[in-house]
Amino acid sequence: MATKPSIFSSPSRYVQGQNAINELGTYLKQLGTNPLLLADDTVWGLVEKPLTDGFESEDLPVNRIEFEGFATAKRVDDLVATIKEHDHDVVVGLGGGAAIDSAKAAGYEAGIRWASVPTAASSDAPTSTLSVINTDKGSFDEYRFFPRNPDLVLIDTQLVAGAPEQFLIAGIGDALATWVEARAAAKGNGTTMNGGHPTRAGAALAELCWDILWNDAFAALDAVRAGVVTPALDAVVEANTLLSGLGFESGGLAAAHAIHDGLSAAEQTHGLQHGQKVNIGTIAQLIMEGADTDELEDFIEFTTRVGLPTTLTEVGISPDDTDTLEEIAKAACTEDETIHNMPFPVEPHQVVEALQVLETTSRRVREERGLPEPKLYVAD
């Protein structure tokens, strides 16, 4: 029986820079002449003027739909109907993951091109060939996979500098998992999200992403707090968005994101950012795989100082609530979850145990290294 090939995939074009939103029309004009824009009111208030000016110079119409809430199956179906009714030839998700995931799914279903325009570097979703579809209440529903990446990803670093710092922090949490998962997937015989085996290129980009974040994360957060673009912020934006996106998709996911999906099934975590939950999954994966003690403890200290949760308590879950932990573990270990890319078999009881140990380990490290007591992260 033939083995699966290794597959590397990427967006057709990635554009990053200060005030890049001004040029969106220029790049979209290469894809179509009747774009549909998805953006909530907050995002639209930030981008309307420069975007509209750029569209006018390219003689493109400004067709915007107000997009609030989650990316759900019904929302996608409704968008497909709108696209077909008005003959749109490219759909653009502006802002956060819900709009971007919806644009990708609707673009594919409608048979047109699609573009991702994140206004914060809060996850690596914009570059990928998949959408995360949620229920109406925000729980994970399904992944939808597409045969190609977005035709365009454009991110304006000045918008990132002006966004709340918790978005960049969440992106760092998501991106830090990329190398931890890619190296685990490389040891096993798993399948990446694009249907092939991990590539060396994907793993190399994942490791570069990790190195940039350990070097530049704090300086990048300083830049966001000052509202300015610096080389450190530019590097972290690229790590969070491009390197993490290519790294996870062509390097492989493992336990960290599966545990994120399990955590998302717990009502207590609804509304918390993707990267906040992923960070809990990364620590649990490091525990589960018997990572070097210094690496585990340094990771807990680093991510605590960045501003990410490192205990269950901080995401609203009691380590003594075994019923909830078992629910999380069961969801993380379903047949099609990425936890099975780990280089050893994983059963739900191992996830429960890792989460319980996570609480005691993180609390000990915090105390020994003079870090703050755990706090409850309030859902946005």
C-alpha positions as CSV (number, residue, x, y, z in Angstrom):
1,M,0.0,0.0,0.0
2,A,1.4,3.4,-1.0
3,T,2.2,5.8,1.8
4,K,0.8,9.3,1.9
5,P,3.0,12.0,0.4
6,S,4.4,15.0,2.3
7,I,2.5,18.1,1.4
8,F,3.5,21.8,1.8
9,S,0.8,24.5,1.1
10,S,0.7,28.2,1.5
11,P,-1.4,31.3,0.5
12,S,-0.9,32.5,-3.1
13,R,0.3,35.9,-1.7
14,Y,1.1,37.2,1.8
15,V,1.3,40.9,2.3
16,Q,2.5,42.5,5.6
17,G,3.4,46.1,6.4
18,Q,2.5,49.3,8.0
19,N,-0.7,50.9,6.5
20,A,-1.0,47.9,4.2
21,I,-4.8,48.2,4.4
22,N,-4.5,51.2,2.0
23,E,-3.3,48.7,-0.7
24,L,-6.0,46.1,-0.2
25,G,-7.8,47.3,-3.3
26,T,-4.7,46.9,-5.4
27,Y,-4.3,43.3,-4.5
28,L,-8.0,42.4,-4.6
29,K,-8.2,43.9,-8.1
30,Q,-5.9,41.0,-9.2
31,L,-8.5,38.5,-7.9
32,G,-11.9,40.0,-8.9
33,T,-14.0,43.1,-9.6
34,N,-16.9,42.6,-7.3
35,P,-15.6,41.8,-3.7
36,L,-17.8,41.0,-0.7
37,L,-16.4,42.3,2.6
38,L,-17.3,40.7,6.0
39,A,-16.5,42.9,9.0
40,D,-18.1,43.8,12.3
41,D,-18.8,47.5,13.2
42,T,-15.6,47.9,15.3
43,V,-13.3,46.6,12.6
44,W,-15.2,48.6,9.9
45,G,-14.7,51.8,11.9
46,L,-10.9,51.2,11.8
47,V,-10.6,50.3,8.2
48,E,-13.4,52.0,6.3
49,K,-11.6,55.3,5.3
50,P,-8.3,53.9,4.0
51,L,-9.9,50.8,2.5
52,T,-12.6,52.9,0.7
53,D,-9.9,55.3,-0.6
54,G,-7.9,52.4,-2.0
55,F,-11.0,50.8,-3.5
56,E,-12.0,54.0,-5.2
57,S,-8.5,54.4,-6.8
58,E,-8.9,50.8,-8.2
59,D,-12.5,51.4,-9.3
60,L,-13.8,48.6,-7.0
61,P,-17.2,48.7,-5.3
62,V,-17.4,48.6,-1.5
63,N,-19.9,45.9,-0.6
64,R,-19.8,45.2,3.1
65,I,-21.9,42.9,5.3
66,E,-22.0,43.4,9.0
67,F,-20.6,40.3,10.6
68,E,-21.0,39.6,14.3
69,G,-20.8,36.4,16.3
70,F,-19.5,33.0,15.4
71,A,-18.7,31.2,12.2
72,T,-21.5,28.7,12.0
73,A,-22.8,26.4,9.3
74,K,-25.9,28.6,8.9
75,R,-23.9,31.8,8.6
76,V,-21.8,30.2,5.8
77,D,-24.9,29.0,3.9
78,D,-26.4,32.5,4.1
79,L,-23.2,34.0,2.8
80,V,-23.1,31.6,-0.1
81,A,-26.6,32.7,-1.0
82,T,-25.6,36.3,-0.9
83,I,-22.5,35.7,-3.0
84,K,-24.6,34.0,-5.7
85,E,-27.4,36.5,-5.6
86,H,-25.1,39.5,-6.2
87,D,-22.4,37.8,-8.4
88,H,-19.5,38.4,-6.1
89,D,-16.2,37.0,-7.4
90,V,-14.1,37.3,-4.2
91,V,-15.0,37.3,-0.5
92,V,-12.9,39.0,2.1
93,G,-12.9,38.2,5.9
94,L,-11.8,41.4,7.7
95,G,-11.0,41.3,11.4
96,G,-11.1,38.2,13.6
97,G,-11.2,34.5,13.1
98,A,-14.9,34.2,12.8
99,A,-15.2,36.5,9.8
100,I,-12.1,35.0,8.2
101,D,-13.2,31.4,8.7
102,S,-16.7,32.3,7.3
103,A,-15.2,33.9,4.3
104,K,-13.0,30.9,3.5
105,A,-15.9,28.5,3.9
106,A,-18.3,30.6,1.9
107,G,-15.8,31.3,-0.8
108,Y,-15.1,27.6,-1.3
109,E,-18.8,26.6,-1.3
110,A,-19.6,29.4,-3.8
111,G,-16.7,28.6,-6.1
112,I,-15.0,32.0,-5.9
113,R,-11.7,33.3,-4.5
114,W,-11.2,34.3,-0.9
115,A,-9.0,36.6,1.1
116,S,-8.0,36.9,4.7
117,V,-7.4,40.4,6.2
118,P,-6.8,40.1,10.0
119,T,-6.7,43.3,12.0
120,A,-4.8,41.6,14.9
121,A,-2.1,39.0,15.0
122,S,-4.2,36.8,17.3
123,S,-4.0,33.4,15.6
124,D,-2.5,31.6,12.6
125,A,-5.9,30.9,11.0
126,P,-5.8,33.5,8.2
127,T,-3.2,31.6,6.1
128,S,-4.7,28.1,6.4
129,T,-6.8,25.8,4.2
130,L,-9.3,25.2,6.9
131,S,-12.1,26.9,8.8
132,V,-13.2,26.2,12.3
133,I,-17.0,26.0,12.4
134,N,-18.7,26.6,15.8
135,T,-22.2,26.0,17.2
136,D,-24.4,29.0,17.8
137,K,-23.2,29.0,21.4
138,G,-19.5,29.1,20.5
139,S,-18.6,25.4,21.0
140,F,-16.4,23.7,18.5
141,D,-18.5,22.0,15.8
142,E,-16.2,20.9,13.0
143,Y,-13.2,21.6,10.8
144,R,-13.8,22.3,7.1
145,F,-11.0,21.6,4.8
146,F,-10.4,23.2,1.4
147,P,-8.3,22.2,-1.6
148,R,-6.3,25.5,-1.5
149,N,-5.1,28.3,0.8
150,P,-6.5,31.8,0.6
151,D,-5.7,33.7,-2.5
152,L,-4.5,36.6,-0.5
153,V,-3.5,37.3,3.2
154,L,-3.0,40.9,4.0
155,I,-2.1,42.2,7.5
156,D,-1.5,45.8,8.4
157,T,1.0,46.1,11.3
158,Q,-0.2,49.5,12.3
159,L,-3.7,48.0,12.9
160,V,-2.0,45.3,15.0
161,A,-0.1,48.0,17.0
162,G,-3.4,49.7,17.7
163,A,-5.3,46.6,18.7
164,P,-5.7,45.6,22.4
165,E,-2.6,43.8,23.6
166,Q,-4.5,40.7,24.6
167,F,-4.9,39.9,20.9
168,L,-1.2,39.7,20.3
169,I,-0.8,37.8,23.5
170,A,-3.3,35.2,22.4
171,G,-1.5,35.0,19.0
172,I,1.7,34.2,20.8
173,G,0.0,31.4,22.8
174,D,-1.3,29.9,19.5
175,A,2.0,30.3,17.7
176,L,4.2,28.9,20.6
177,A,2.4,25.6,20.2
178,T,3.4,25.3,16.5
179,W,7.0,24.0,17.1
180,V,6.0,21.8,20.2
181,E,3.4,20.1,18.0
182,A,5.4,19.9,14.8
183,R,8.4,18.2,16.5
184,A,6.0,15.7,18.1
185,A,4.3,15.0,14.7
186,A,7.7,14.5,13.1
187,K,8.4,11.7,15.5
188,G,5.2,9.9,14.7
189,N,3.4,8.9,11.5
190,G,0.7,11.4,11.7
191,T,-1.2,13.4,9.0
192,T,-1.2,17.2,8.8
193,M,-4.2,19.3,8.3
194,N,-3.6,19.4,4.5
195,G,-3.8,15.6,4.2
196,G,-0.2,14.6,3.9
197,H,2.8,13.8,6.1
198,P,4.7,16.7,7.7
199,T,7.4,18.4,5.6
200,R,10.8,19.4,6.8
201,A,10.0,22.9,5.5
202,G,7.0,23.0,7.8
203,A,9.0,21.9,10.8
204,A,11.8,24.4,10.0
205,L,9.3,27.3,9.8
206,A,7.7,26.1,13.1
207,E,11.0,26.2,14.8
208,L,11.8,29.7,13.4
209,C,8.4,30.8,14.7
210,W,9.4,29.5,18.2
211,D,12.8,31.3,18.1
212,I,11.3,34.6,17.1
213,L,8.7,34.6,19.9
214,W,11.3,33.7,22.6
215,N,13.5,36.6,21.3
216,D,11.0,39.3,20.5
217,A,7.7,38.7,22.3
218,F,8.2,41.1,25.2
219,A,9.6,43.9,23.0
220,A,6.6,43.4,20.6
221,L,4.2,43.8,23.5
222,D,5.9,46.9,24.5
223,A,5.4,48.3,21.0
224,V,1.7,47.5,21.1
225,R,1.4,49.2,24.5
226,A,2.9,52.3,22.9
227,G,0.8,51.9,19.7
228,V,3.8,51.9,17.4
229,V,5.3,49.5,14.9
230,T,8.9,48.3,15.6
231,P,11.1,45.6,14.1
232,A,10.2,43.3,17.1
233,L,6.5,43.8,16.5
234,D,6.9,43.2,12.8
235,A,8.8,39.9,13.5
236,V,6.2,38.7,16.0
237,V,3.3,39.5,13.6
238,E,5.0,37.4,10.9
239,A,5.6,34.6,13.5
240,N,2.0,34.6,14.8
241,T,0.4,34.8,11.3
242,L,2.6,33.4,8.5
243,L,5.2,31.2,10.2
244,S,2.8,29.6,12.6
245,G,0.2,29.1,9.9
246,L,2.6,27.4,7.5
247,G,4.2,25.6,10.4
248,F,1.1,24.0,11.8
249,E,-0.4,23.2,8.4
250,S,2.7,21.6,6.8
251,G,4.4,20.6,10.0
252,G,1.5,19.0,11.9
253,L,-0.7,19.5,14.9
254,A,-0.7,17.2,17.9
255,A,-2.0,17.2,21.5
256,A,-2.0,21.0,22.2
257,H,-4.7,21.9,19.7
258,A,-6.8,18.7,20.4
259,I,-6.8,19.7,24.1
260,H,-7.9,23.2,23.0
261,D,-10.8,21.6,21.2
262,G,-11.6,19.7,24.4
263,L,-11.5,22.8,26.5
264,S,-13.8,24.5,24.1
265,A,-16.4,21.9,24.9
266,A,-16.5,23.2,28.5
267,E,-18.9,26.1,29.0
268,Q,-16.6,27.8,31.4
269,T,-14.1,28.5,28.6
270,H,-16.6,30.0,26.1
271,G,-15.4,33.4,25.0
272,L,-11.8,32.9,26.0
273,Q,-9.4,33.4,23.1
274,H,-8.1,30.5,21.0
275,G,-4.5,31.1,22.1
276,Q,-5.3,31.2,25.8
277,K,-6.8,27.7,25.6
278,V,-4.0,26.5,23.3
279,N,-1.4,27.5,25.9
280,I,-3.1,25.1,28.4
281,G,-2.9,22.4,25.8
282,T,0.7,23.0,25.1
283,I,1.7,22.7,28.7
284,A,-0.4,19.5,29.0
285,Q,1.3,18.1,25.9
286,L,4.8,18.9,27.4
287,I,3.8,17.0,30.6
288,M,2.3,14.1,28.6
289,E,5.4,13.6,26.5
290,G,7.8,13.9,29.5
291,A,9.5,17.0,28.3
292,D,12.7,18.1,29.9
293,T,12.0,19.7,33.3
294,D,13.9,22.9,32.5
295,E,12.0,23.3,29.2
296,L,8.6,22.7,30.9
297,E,9.3,25.1,33.8
298,D,10.8,27.8,31.5
299,F,7.8,27.6,29.2
300,I,5.4,28.0,32.2
301,E,7.4,31.1,33.4
302,F,7.7,32.6,29.9
303,T,4.0,32.3,29.1
304,T,2.9,33.5,32.5
305,R,5.1,36.6,32.0
306,V,3.6,37.1,28.5
307,G,0.2,37.1,30.1
308,L,-1.2,33.7,29.1
309,P,-3.0,31.3,31.5
310,T,-0.9,28.4,32.7
311,T,-3.4,26.8,35.2
312,L,-6.9,25.4,34.8
313,T,-8.1,27.8,37.5
314,E,-7.3,30.7,35.2
315,V,-9.7,29.3,32.5
316,G,-12.5,28.7,35.0
317,I,-12.0,25.0,35.5
318,S,-11.4,23.4,38.9
319,P,-8.7,20.7,38.8
320,D,-10.9,18.7,41.2
321,D,-13.9,18.7,38.8
322,T,-13.2,15.3,37.4
323,D,-16.5,15.2,35.4
324,T,-15.5,18.3,33.4
325,L,-11.9,17.1,33.0
326,E,-13.2,13.8,31.7
327,E,-15.5,15.6,29.2
328,I,-12.6,17.7,28.0
329,A,-10.4,14.6,27.6
330,K,-13.0,12.6,25.8
331,A,-13.5,15.5,23.3
332,A,-9.7,15.8,22.8
333,C,-9.4,12.1,22.0
334,T,-12.1,11.6,19.5
335,E,-11.1,9.5,16.5
336,D,-10.3,12.4,14.1
337,E,-8.5,14.6,16.6
338,T,-4.9,15.7,16.1
339,I,-3.9,14.2,19.5
340,H,-3.4,10.9,17.6
341,N,-0.4,12.5,15.8
342,M,1.6,12.1,19.1
343,P,4.3,9.5,18.7
344,F,2.6,7.3,21.2
345,P,-1.1,6.2,21.8
346,V,-3.1,8.7,23.9
347,E,-6.2,7.7,25.9
348,P,-8.5,10.1,27.7
349,H,-7.2,9.2,31.2
350,Q,-3.7,10.5,30.1
351,V,-5.2,13.9,29.2
352,V,-7.0,14.1,32.6
353,E,-3.8,13.2,34.4
354,A,-1.8,15.8,32.5
355,L,-4.3,18.5,33.2
356,Q,-4.3,17.7,36.9
357,V,-0.5,17.7,37.1
358,L,-0.5,20.9,35.1
359,E,-2.2,22.7,37.9
360,T,0.2,21.6,40.6
361,T,3.3,22.1,38.4
362,S,2.3,25.6,37.3
363,R,1.5,26.7,40.8
364,R,4.9,25.4,42.1
365,V,6.8,27.1,39.3
366,R,5.0,30.4,39.9
367,E,5.9,30.2,43.6
368,E,9.5,29.2,43.1
369,R,10.1,31.9,40.5
370,G,8.3,34.7,42.1
371,L,5.4,34.9,39.6
372,P,1.9,36.2,40.3
373,E,-0.8,34.0,41.8
374,P,-3.2,32.6,39.2
375,K,-6.1,34.8,38.3
376,L,-9.3,34.1,36.5
377,Y,-9.2,35.2,32.8
378,V,-12.5,36.8,32.0
379,A,-14.1,35.9,28.7
380,D,-14.1,38.7,26.2
